[in-house]
Structure formats: structure tokens, C-alpha cells
Amino acid sequence: MEHFLVDDNDVKEGDTKEVDFLGRPAIIVRHNGKIHAYINCCTHLGGPMKLKKGYLDCTWHDSHFDVETGKSLKEPAPLDSKLIKLPIKIKDGKIYYVYP
């Protein structure tokens, strides 16, 4: 089963695109040609994320997360935490969340 998130061409290289994920904010990121999707919620206090200099950055308190894995790289987010990554696939120019 699939849930449409966004058109593939709406996600630009080096940028984040916020989308609705079943009533919750999510972000889609194109980084080094690869697409990644996460619930848009920092593991520290729930702040929103933006792509910045090759990592995801919490705009509230400057926590950093690895774009490919979602793993925390810089406090105040706990260093053993990860963003919630969404499984996705691209089909016919559209990005879908794929129900496991």
C-alpha cells in the first residue's frame, strides 16, 4: 500500500520540502541525488528541520542530524537518537510513503 507525498520534481537538490504525512509534518530531502523522508520533528524538543551544509538542522536549538540515517550528530538532541525515517519509493515521477 502507498500514500502519495509529493511530485519528485518539486524536491530540489540541496533543499527540504515540507509535506503533510497523514496529518503530521514530514520533510522530503534531496541530498547528493538521493531522496530521504523524515517526520519533521527534532528528537530534542520537536522543532522543525531544514537541510543546512550537508546535514539536517533543528531550527529551534541547532541540533544536527545525518541526512542519510537520521542519526543525531550534535546536541542538544540526544546523541543516541534518530529522526523517524519514512520508507519511500519513487514511481512515475511521484514520491510515495510505502506502508511496511
GILINTA-V214756 format. One record per backbone hydrogen bond with DSSP energy under -0.5 kcal/mol. CO is the residue of the C=O (numbers start at 1). NH is the residue of the N-H. If there is no record, write none. Layout:
co/nh
CO/NH
CO/NH
//
This chain:
co/nh
1/99
3/97
6/95
7/10
8/11
10/12
12/15
12/30
15/30
17/28
19/26
20/22
21/24
24/21
25/40
26/19
27/38
28/17
29/31
29/36
30/14
30/15
31/34
34/31
36/29
37/86
38/27
39/41
42/46
47/42
48/59
50/57
52/55
54/67
55/52
56/65
57/50
57/59
58/62
63/58
64/73
64/74
65/56
66/70
70/83
71/66
74/64
74/77
78/81
81/72
83/85
84/39
87/98
89/91
89/96
91/94
93/8
93/9
94/91
94/96
95/5
95/6
96/89
97/3
97/99
//
